[in-house]
């Protein structure tokens, strides 16, 4: 199965980062998909008929400029863009619309009222491919680590220094809060993407942190 992790216009999808730790899965690949968001409605619907627009939170965020240009539209978050399109088709209400794909329009018999409404024309989303087991091969050239660091001075610096000394290129870093018993942010979860074969060597040297998640795949 696949899971979206980052969008070129809205950034990282933090809830999906957190889900990686809640379930026993591994990243085995990735791909980048161009996303065109469209405003879909019942056939014959005009822009002035629309009052409520349903979509996944990412669909609404990626189309926020279009939504601002139509202040009478009320954006309502929905489980997915496809589910939003299905709801509009089933409700048969011309005051409703959905932000979804051209494929969803075809699937549910809806009309494209406005095309390519995302604010970034080259709007892309990075998906990771998830499997039940880790897959390590000689061709693997990308590694993701999730590390919990102590709430102490210099711990992040000491972890990052290993990437420099091992000639590793870190292409992405994300931080996620962890709450201790008092409710204070005590440490960080770091998400790292490193380009280079054999970069798992550095994980054994991260003695200052606890590695919660690690997997490698081929670009």
C-alpha positions, -999 to +999 in steps of 0.1 A: +000+000+000+011+036-004+009+066+019+013+103+011+041+119+030+049+153+015+033+178-009+053+204-028+030+233-018+018+223+017+049+205+030+050+174+052+019+155+063+027+152+100-002+128+109+013+102+085+047+105+100+032+097+133+013+067+119+046+051+109+055+046+145+021+034+155+021+004+132+046-023+123+053-015+087+084-007+066+090+017+037+101-003+007+099+023-020+086+057-030+072+077-060+062+113-068+029+120-085+017+152-101-016+163-086-042+183-104-071+194-083-105+201-099-137+215-087-164+189-094-202+192-092-234+178-106-238+183-144-252+217-152-239+233-120-225+268-122-200+285-100-226+308-085-247+278-075-220+264-052-221+270-015-202+241+001-170+225-011-160+191+003-124+177+001-096+161+020-077+186+041-048+185+016-071+192-013-085+223+005-050+234+014-036+229-021-065+250-035-066+277-008-059+305-033-089+294-054-111+292-023-100+327-012-111+340-046-145+326-039-153+338-004-189+325-005-176+289-007-175+271+026-147+245+027-156+213+046-129+187+053-137+151+042-120+117+045-106+117+010-110+136-023-127+106-039-151+102-010-160+139-013-168+134-050-189+104-042-208+123-015-216+151-040-228+126-066-250+108-041-265+139-025-276+153-059-274+188-045-262+216-068-251+237-039-224+211-032-191+206-049-159+186-043-122+192-049-109+160-064-093+145-095-105+143-131-107+105-126-131+110-097-153+132-120-154+103-145-160+077-118-190+094-102-205+112-132-196+147-121-188+177-142-155+197-139-166+232-131-130+245-127-098+227-138-064+228-122-074+250-093-043+241-071-022+272-064+010+255-076+007+244-112+035+219-107+018+204-077+034+171-067+029+147-038+056+122-026+042+088-017+059+060+002+052+024-005+047+004+027+052-033+032+049-057+061+086-064+062+119-046+057+136-051+024+173-044+022+192-048-011+225-038-025+207-013-047+191+005-017+203+041-017+179+058+006+174+054+043+148+067+068+155+069+105+132+079+133+152+087+165+141+098+199+166+122+215+171+130+252+160+165+263+196+176+268+219+202+254+238+192+223+220+159+215+208+169+181+243+183+172+260+150+182+235+130+160+239+153+130+277+152+132+277+115+122+262+124+088+290+148+081+318+123+092+302+095+071+298+117+040+260+113+040+236+137+023+205+143+044+177+154+021+149+159+046+145+163+084+112+165+103+107+169+141+077+155+160+070+163+197+069+136+224+051+144+256+065+133+289+044+125+320+042+162+329+029+172+295+061+190+285+079+184+252+108+162+263+124+151+230+122+150+193+114+124+167+137+129+137+128+118+102+158+115+080+163+107+043+199+099+034+213+092+000+241+067-002+244+029-002+255+014+031+245+045+051+230+022+078+265+022+093+258+055+110+228+041+129+251+020+151+270+052+161+239+071+173+246+061+209+230+093+222+196+085+208+171+057+206+164+045+171+126+039+169+123+032+132+148+025+103+143+012+068+161+015+034+149+014-002+159+022-038+151+055-054 
